[in-house]
């Protein structure tokens, strides 16, 4: 674990002891506020050793065992590292593109497919790094990306993303997406953006066998993710389900995002979206769905009984006027509910703490303020999101869990006069974490990402975005 600035460091009252770096015990002491996602009293802070949390400390108490370092967290609100369950990293290159600024989903996609078809491996590297960096600065430690775009020259797109995740020191579930139903066959995407089934399935298996890590503390995991009912054949959906079961990995797709999609499923398959999901072998607890807005009562009950998770993307759903997901009812029916920022061309940002605020407010419009508390929204973005990704080692601050956490200060004018530190993060609009830890390692220190030149990244990323639009023109 990296050291801390002298202004944040004080000597422990315990006798020093010789320890290896992997066994070094650090007490994040007496935070200004803390939300653990668990029932323990942790107002005295948490103790980290190696990659894990080893103790939560009650208010006014000391750790039960000696510590090697004390970090004064009295300026910080501490929460579990935020977990983003749905994104399209490549879309950071097409934020706020004028022709689709006021379009809804289908015309928005039709307008952008041709632009995205020109993305190069270097473009994807920059786009992925920009998305991950923005997420990390917002307190996000684990991100799921849905990459379904593999035009000529970008066949190894997921390999590019793996390297970017490793450089940033984050965790990620990178999903091998796919599109196989082009315009010529009644789908939405242009033919140059689709692949055949054999190519999709072979590359899916290659990626899982090459990169997928299992067990606690995994940094890179691979999921399988046909894009949507309107861009993938039923054969690819069924074969993907079979492959995912044989490889024991999770499955992800867009579903029930818009009424247009519902109409497409009725006209093309003669089924509503959840009936379609079941018909291709996807209605189960291996699956998490992006958006999940347009479900009726019976469908919510079926999804809950199956344990199928939903990634609620509040900002994107508002941006594209898609609707409001029934997140509370889904959760109460048994579906894990997580949060996702969605693509940076339908959200136009990758800020996870802002996404929690948006989810809080959007869900209050449906269910009222009392039913959707700041703590519940934070739980969607942490423990709920972890469950959606099939993980039990992250998402809460508790002994034995991975030491993934985000620390925010309340020193800005926007927080002046606030009283409840945890609620203030959302109600007063926190935007940027002061410190972020992933697996016991500081990845953000004093609001800056360790070992990343952000101004240089912005310059290269912005130039890549300009070149991409110039190629399209």
C-alpha positions as MATLAB code, in Angstrom:
seq = 'XXXXXXXXXXXXXXXXXXXXXXXXXXXXXXXXXXXXXXXXXXXXXXXXXXXXXXXXXXXXXXXXXXXXXXXXXXXXXXXXXXXXXXXXXXXXXXXXXXXXXXXXXXXXXXXXXXXXXXXXXXXXXXXXXXXXXXXXXXXXXXXXXXXXXXXXXXXXXXXXXXXXXXXXXXXXXXXXXXXXXXXXXXXXXXXXXXXXXXXXXXXXXXXXXXXXXXXXXXXXXXXXXXXXXXXXXXXXXXXXXXXXXXXXXXXXXXXXXXXXXXXXXXXXXXXXXXXXXXXXXXXXXXXXXXXXXXXXXXXXXXXXXXXXXXXXXXXXXXXXXXXXXXXXXXXXXXXXXXXXXXXXXXXXXXXXXXXXXXXXXXXXXXXXXXXXXXXXXXXXXXXXXXXXXXXXXXXXXXXXXXXXXXXXXXXXXXXXXXXXXXXXXXXXXXXXXXXXXXXXXXXXXXXXXXXXXXXXXXXXXXXXXXXXXXXXX';
ca = [
       0.000    0.000    0.000;
       1.366    3.424   -0.868;
       2.204    5.829    1.913;
       0.066    8.816    2.866;
       0.969   12.515    3.030;
       2.380   13.728    6.334;
      -0.670   15.925    6.828;
      -2.791   12.763    6.912;
      -0.454   10.609    8.997;
      -0.021   10.118   12.701;
       1.908    7.569   14.713;
       0.133    4.558   16.152;
       0.105    4.174   19.923;
       1.027    0.501   19.446;
       4.617   -0.701   19.365;
       5.933   -0.970   15.797;
       6.378   -4.465   14.461;
       8.245   -5.820   11.414;
       5.754   -6.639    8.664;
       5.783   -7.420    4.979;
       3.902   -5.025    2.663;
       1.197   -7.643    2.114;
       0.586   -7.844    5.884;
       0.813   -4.135    6.709;
      -2.168   -3.038    8.785;
      -3.494    0.471    8.109;
      -6.266    2.062   10.163;
      -8.447    4.593    8.304;
      -9.387    6.301   11.537;
     -12.488    8.193   12.642;
     -14.026    9.221    9.312;
     -16.307   12.234    9.147;
     -18.988    9.828    7.945;
     -19.112    6.243    6.763;
     -21.550    4.014    4.894;
     -20.457    0.396    4.989;
     -23.463   -1.323    3.449;
     -23.337   -3.666    6.460;
     -24.810   -3.559    9.940;
     -21.565   -3.151   11.895;
     -20.740    0.057   13.764;
     -17.723    1.315   11.826;
     -17.767    4.948   12.950;
     -14.239    4.491   14.245;
     -13.081    3.489   10.773;
     -11.751    0.386    9.055;
      -8.479   -1.520    9.176;
      -6.944   -2.726    5.920;
      -4.253   -5.401    5.619;
      -2.979   -6.345    2.200;
      -5.912   -6.384   -0.209;
      -8.648   -6.899    2.385;
     -10.555   -5.186    5.129;
      -9.707   -7.025    8.338;
     -11.668   -5.030   10.924;
     -14.347   -2.388   11.327;
     -13.836   -0.204   14.386;
     -16.756    1.037   16.513;
     -17.036    4.691   17.469;
     -14.547    5.640   20.197;
     -12.720    2.308   20.051;
      -9.278    1.185   18.922;
      -8.515   -1.764   16.645;
      -8.309   -5.072   18.470;
      -4.856   -5.845   17.050;
      -1.825   -3.572   16.570;
      -1.670   -1.434   13.435;
       1.351   -0.209   11.495;
      -0.050    3.033   10.170;
      -2.898    5.381   10.968;
      -4.595    7.503    8.326;
      -6.552   10.432    9.764;
      -9.879   10.196    7.914;
     -11.631   12.910    9.903;
     -12.098   15.037    6.752;
     -13.491   12.161    4.721;
     -16.786   10.423    4.070;
     -15.967    6.771    3.384;
     -18.103    4.464    1.244;
     -17.517    1.150   -0.542;
     -15.985    1.544   -3.973;
     -18.804    2.206   -6.426;
     -19.561   -0.563   -8.932;
     -20.705    0.423  -12.422;
     -22.760   -2.353  -14.039;
     -23.269   -0.986  -17.561;
     -21.137    1.172  -19.820;
     -19.874    1.497  -23.385;
     -16.360    2.869  -22.972;
     -15.842    3.537  -26.686;
     -18.647    6.096  -26.671;
     -16.538    8.674  -24.818;
     -15.398    9.659  -28.331;
     -18.891   10.790  -29.393;
     -20.210   12.812  -26.471;
     -22.691   15.596  -27.210;
     -22.587   15.040  -30.972;
     -24.991   17.598  -32.363;
     -26.940   15.409  -34.867;
     -28.210   13.125  -32.064;
     -28.370   15.499  -29.099;
     -32.168   15.409  -29.074;
     -32.813   11.935  -30.537;
     -34.404    8.932  -28.833;
     -32.828    5.464  -28.853;
     -33.472    4.044  -32.332;
     -32.684    7.230  -34.326;
     -29.814    7.929  -31.913;
     -28.301    4.523  -32.722;
     -28.909    4.862  -36.462;
     -27.148    8.209  -36.416;
     -24.107    6.916  -34.545;
     -23.518    3.422  -35.940;
     -21.695    4.802  -38.973;
     -19.420    6.952  -36.819;
     -18.565    4.106  -34.470;
     -17.719    1.805  -37.387;
     -14.591    3.928  -37.918;
     -13.098    3.400  -34.443;
      -9.492    2.125  -34.479;
      -7.644    0.157  -31.769;
      -5.821    3.346  -30.692;
      -9.171    5.168  -30.485;
     -10.542    2.391  -28.297;
      -7.486    2.454  -26.042;
      -7.907    6.183  -25.447;
     -11.689    5.953  -25.074;
     -11.412    3.119  -22.557;
      -8.719    4.899  -20.560;
     -10.757    8.107  -20.484;
     -13.882    6.277  -19.304;
     -12.011    4.344  -16.613;
     -10.195    7.452  -15.402;
     -13.423    9.425  -15.108;
     -15.068    6.549  -13.255;
     -12.116    6.170  -10.896;
     -12.093    9.866  -10.042;
     -15.794    9.608   -9.180;
     -15.188    6.823   -6.619;
     -15.776    3.824   -8.894;
     -13.492    0.822   -8.358;
     -15.187   -1.826  -10.532;
     -16.724   -1.259  -13.955;
     -18.596   -3.466  -16.396;
     -18.268   -2.575  -20.049;
     -20.512   -3.790  -22.866;
     -18.398   -3.715  -26.011;
     -20.300   -5.047  -29.012;
     -18.558   -3.205  -31.851;
     -15.998   -5.203  -33.878;
     -15.635   -3.663  -37.349;
     -12.655   -4.619  -39.521;
      -9.455   -3.815  -37.654;
     -11.061   -3.856  -34.201;
     -11.413   -7.629  -33.819;
      -9.204   -7.591  -30.688;
     -11.061   -4.776  -28.975;
     -11.477   -6.596  -25.662;
      -7.737   -7.332  -25.534;
      -7.123   -3.577  -25.820;
      -9.507   -2.957  -22.933;
      -7.878   -5.554  -20.683;
      -4.566   -3.720  -20.911;
      -6.202   -0.378  -20.093;
      -7.907   -1.828  -17.004;
      -4.618   -3.265  -15.791;
      -2.808    0.055  -16.268;
      -5.433    1.894  -14.211;
      -5.345   -0.704  -11.428;
      -9.119   -1.143  -11.350;
     -11.425   -4.140  -11.528;
     -13.590   -4.763  -14.571;
     -16.083   -7.158  -16.048;
     -15.435   -6.788  -19.760;
     -18.233   -8.290  -21.798;
     -17.690   -9.686  -25.280;
     -20.664   -8.161  -26.989;
     -21.892   -8.944  -30.464;
     -24.158   -7.863  -33.285;
     -25.176  -10.423  -35.902;
     -28.524   -9.111  -37.184;
     -27.807   -6.357  -39.706;
     -30.065   -4.137  -41.763;
     -30.192   -6.658  -44.590;
     -31.846   -9.187  -42.275;
     -34.260   -6.845  -40.494;
     -31.963   -5.628  -37.721;
     -30.942   -2.098  -36.829;
     -27.127   -1.955  -37.298;
     -25.428   -1.552  -40.701;
     -23.920   -4.703  -42.188;
     -20.308   -3.550  -41.761;
     -20.747   -3.613  -37.973;
     -22.042   -7.206  -37.651;
     -20.203  -10.530  -37.372;
     -21.211  -14.120  -38.047;
     -22.078  -16.516  -35.254;
     -18.979  -18.704  -35.561;
     -16.658  -15.703  -35.215;
     -18.573  -14.376  -32.215;
     -18.625  -17.654  -30.314;
     -15.002  -18.553  -31.058;
     -13.737  -15.171  -29.870;
     -15.979  -15.314  -26.804;
     -14.421  -18.615  -25.767;
     -10.904  -17.345  -26.495;
     -11.373  -14.290  -24.297;
     -12.775  -16.256  -21.364;
      -9.957  -18.802  -21.502;
      -7.303  -16.083  -21.872;
      -8.382  -13.411  -19.403;
     -11.188  -14.482  -17.066;
     -10.075  -14.557  -13.421;
     -12.067  -16.504  -10.860;
     -12.425  -16.266   -7.125;
     -12.097  -13.464   -4.612;
     -10.071  -10.465   -5.625;
     -10.403  -11.044   -9.383;
      -9.310   -7.971  -11.331;
     -10.472   -8.875  -14.860;
     -13.507  -10.976  -15.635;
     -15.156  -11.693  -18.967;
     -18.889  -11.903  -19.647;
     -20.794  -12.724  -22.834;
     -23.101  -10.012  -24.103;
     -25.079  -10.113  -27.364;
     -26.149   -6.520  -27.822;
     -29.957   -6.523  -27.992;
     -32.991   -8.262  -29.514;
     -32.877   -5.881  -32.485;
     -29.211   -6.520  -33.351;
     -28.595  -10.233  -32.638;
     -30.186  -13.408  -34.024;
     -32.004  -15.811  -31.735;
     -29.434  -18.442  -32.658;
     -26.583  -16.349  -31.288;
     -28.572  -15.682  -28.120;
     -29.222  -19.400  -27.547;
     -25.673  -20.465  -28.390;
     -24.263  -17.772  -26.119;
     -26.360  -19.048  -23.220;
     -25.052  -22.560  -23.793;
     -21.453  -21.349  -24.022;
     -21.764  -19.174  -20.913;
     -23.031  -22.110  -18.894;
     -20.241  -24.379  -20.093;
     -17.596  -21.738  -19.295;
     -19.354  -20.621  -16.085;
     -19.430  -16.900  -16.883;
     -22.154  -14.280  -16.709;
     -24.390  -12.987  -19.505;
     -25.474   -9.451  -20.265;
     -27.732   -7.737  -22.804;
     -29.956   -4.715  -23.303;
     -33.623   -5.448  -22.664;
     -36.872   -3.514  -22.331;
     -35.161   -0.157  -22.751;
     -37.814    1.431  -24.981;
     -41.311    0.897  -26.331;
     -39.713    0.669  -29.808;
     -37.822   -2.394  -28.616;
     -41.007   -3.912  -27.202;
     -42.708   -3.351  -30.556;
     -39.745   -4.914  -32.388;
     -39.949   -8.065  -30.253;
     -43.686   -8.393  -30.806;
     -43.393   -7.909  -34.561;
     -40.252  -10.023  -35.073;
     -40.647  -12.827  -32.539;
     -44.312  -12.608  -31.579;
     -43.180  -12.235  -27.947;
     -42.827   -9.626  -25.257;
     -39.287   -9.017  -24.082;
     -39.283  -11.327  -21.045;
     -40.965  -14.116  -23.038;
     -38.219  -13.646  -25.635;
     -35.570  -13.772  -22.905;
     -36.946  -17.061  -21.615;
     -37.271  -18.507  -25.124;
     -33.519  -18.154  -25.733;
     -32.477  -19.546  -22.334;
     -31.571  -16.288  -20.630;
     -34.122  -16.067  -17.817;
     -31.920  -17.026  -14.870;
     -29.482  -15.833  -12.237;
     -26.502  -15.862  -14.610;
     -28.010  -12.883  -16.453;
     -27.995   -9.161  -15.773;
     -29.959   -6.810  -18.005;
     -29.260   -3.231  -18.996;
     -32.151   -0.803  -18.412;
     -35.118   -3.106  -17.787;
     -37.676   -0.315  -17.931;
     -40.784   -1.654  -19.642;
     -41.773   -4.700  -17.585;
     -45.300   -5.387  -16.369;
     -46.150   -6.781  -12.918;
     -46.058  -10.410  -14.010;
     -42.704   -9.944  -15.744;
     -41.198   -8.342  -12.661;
     -42.325  -11.335  -10.613;
     -40.781  -13.750  -13.142;
     -37.479  -11.854  -13.229;
     -37.343  -11.760   -9.443;
     -38.123  -15.458   -9.095;
     -35.362  -16.239  -11.595;
     -32.861  -13.961   -9.836;
     -32.198  -12.047  -13.048;
     -30.450   -8.754  -12.249;
     -31.089   -5.298  -13.696;
     -28.656   -2.429  -14.260;
     -30.616    0.779  -13.729;
     -29.211    3.588  -15.916;
     -31.050    6.656  -14.672;
     -29.204    9.383  -16.553;
     -29.253    7.618  -19.905;
     -32.915    6.755  -19.497;
     -33.687   10.444  -18.957;
     -31.326   11.626  -21.717;
     -33.020    9.400  -24.330;
     -36.503    9.766  -22.806;
     -36.728    5.991  -22.456;
     -38.696    5.828  -19.197;
     -38.230    5.057  -15.489;
     -37.216    1.567  -14.399;
     -39.284   -0.009  -11.619;
     -36.189   -0.526   -9.501;
     -37.827   -0.815   -6.084;
     -40.358   -3.409   -7.278;
     -37.675   -5.386   -9.088;
     -35.515   -5.459   -5.983;
     -38.404   -6.447   -3.730;
     -39.353   -9.227   -6.160;
     -35.853  -10.710   -5.851;
     -33.895   -9.180   -8.723;
     -30.501   -7.738   -7.783;
     -30.552   -4.066   -8.784;
     -27.351   -2.221   -9.641;
     -26.556    1.098  -11.273;
     -24.812    1.925  -14.532;
     -23.747    5.147  -16.186;
     -24.374    3.608  -19.643;
     -22.464    4.863  -22.657;
     -20.836    8.250  -22.653;
     -22.890    9.248  -25.665;
     -26.244    8.651  -23.959;
     -25.130    9.982  -20.588;
     -22.251   12.074  -21.897;
     -20.372   11.439  -18.678;
     -18.849    8.563  -16.726;
     -19.336    9.908  -13.222;
     -20.608    7.200  -10.900;
     -21.302    9.261   -7.769;
     -23.445   11.601   -9.887;
     -25.258    8.548  -11.244;
     -26.193    7.545   -7.697;
     -27.719   10.986   -7.166;
     -29.691   10.732  -10.406;
     -30.989    7.294   -9.458;
     -32.018    8.578   -6.035;
     -34.066   11.397   -7.509;
     -35.541    9.528  -10.473;
     -36.700    6.646   -8.294;
     -38.227    9.097   -5.793;
     -40.424   10.389   -8.605;
     -41.916    6.899   -8.859;
     -41.892    5.692   -5.250;
     -41.657    8.762   -3.028;
     -38.873   10.130   -0.861;
     -39.333    7.832    2.128;
     -38.955    4.671    0.051;
     -35.713    5.742   -1.642;
     -33.176    6.971    0.872;
     -29.594    8.037    0.126;
     -28.421    4.826    1.774;
     -30.634    2.705   -0.475;
     -29.303    4.433   -3.590;
     -25.727    3.912   -2.391;
     -26.505    0.233   -1.785;
     -27.722   -0.098   -5.384;
     -24.390    1.318   -6.554;
     -22.301   -0.944   -4.309;
     -23.713   -4.186   -2.878;
     -26.530   -4.345   -5.454;
     -24.186   -3.758   -8.357;
     -21.774   -6.367   -6.984;
     -24.590   -8.920   -6.863;
     -25.542   -8.062  -10.440;
     -21.983   -8.929  -11.487;
     -22.061  -12.147   -9.462;
     -19.548  -10.942   -6.878;
     -19.633  -11.339   -3.105;
     -16.137  -10.014   -2.329;
     -16.803   -6.338   -3.088;
     -19.566   -3.803   -2.527;
     -19.517   -3.572    1.281;
     -16.996   -2.520    3.901;
     -16.763   -5.558    6.146;
     -14.052   -7.891    7.429;
     -12.911  -10.330    4.771;
     -14.089   -8.191    1.850;
     -11.756   -6.589   -0.653;
     -10.427   -3.200    0.422;
     -12.176   -1.243   -2.324;
     -13.348    2.116   -1.029;
     -13.845    5.749   -1.957;
     -13.247    8.757    0.281;
     -14.832   12.158   -0.325;
     -14.182   15.472    1.395;
     -16.911   18.006    2.099;
     -14.691   21.093    1.882;
     -16.319   22.694   -1.170;
     -18.858   25.509   -1.013;
     -21.610   23.148   -2.191;
     -21.368   21.262    1.123;
     -21.222   24.276    3.426;
     -24.072   24.077    5.934;
     -24.675   20.350    5.418;
     -25.178   18.154    8.487;
     -25.474   14.474    7.553;
     -22.163   13.655    5.820;
     -23.375   10.553    3.959;
     -26.588   12.175    2.743;
     -24.617   15.272    1.733;
     -22.654   13.254   -0.834;
     -25.824   12.840   -2.877;
     -28.051   15.719   -1.835;
     -25.315   18.327   -2.222;
     -23.919   16.747   -5.379;
     -20.462   15.244   -4.810;
     -18.545   14.936   -8.070;
     -14.996   13.847   -7.323;
     -13.371   11.545   -4.792;
     -10.339   12.719   -2.849;
      -8.973    9.192   -2.396;
      -9.830    5.829   -3.917;
      -8.429    2.452   -2.888;
      -8.644   -0.757   -4.950;
      -7.547   -3.977   -3.299;
      -5.661   -2.094   -0.598;
      -3.772    0.107   -3.072;
      -4.341    3.845   -3.408;
      -5.321    4.590   -7.003;
      -6.487    8.171   -6.381;
      -4.567   10.399   -3.970;
      -5.558   14.023   -3.294;
      -7.990   13.941   -6.209;
      -5.391   12.728   -8.736;
      -4.980    9.315  -10.324;
      -1.684    7.690   -9.445;
       0.639    7.333  -12.465;
      -1.714    8.881  -15.035;
      -1.124   12.186  -16.809;
      -4.735   13.313  -17.215;
      -4.028   16.496  -19.235;
      -2.038   14.420  -21.720;
      -4.866   11.864  -21.878;
      -7.393   14.621  -22.554;
      -5.260   16.019  -25.387;
      -4.845   12.649  -27.127;
      -8.449   11.575  -26.503;
      -9.879   14.859  -27.814;
      -7.747   14.637  -30.947;
      -8.903   11.044  -31.535;
     -12.521   12.188  -31.243;
     -11.938   14.928  -33.814;
     -10.254   12.491  -36.219;
     -13.113   10.013  -35.841;
     -15.719   12.599  -36.823;
     -13.507   13.825  -39.658;
     -13.269   10.287  -41.056;
     -17.040    9.962  -40.857;
     -17.586   13.273  -42.654;
];
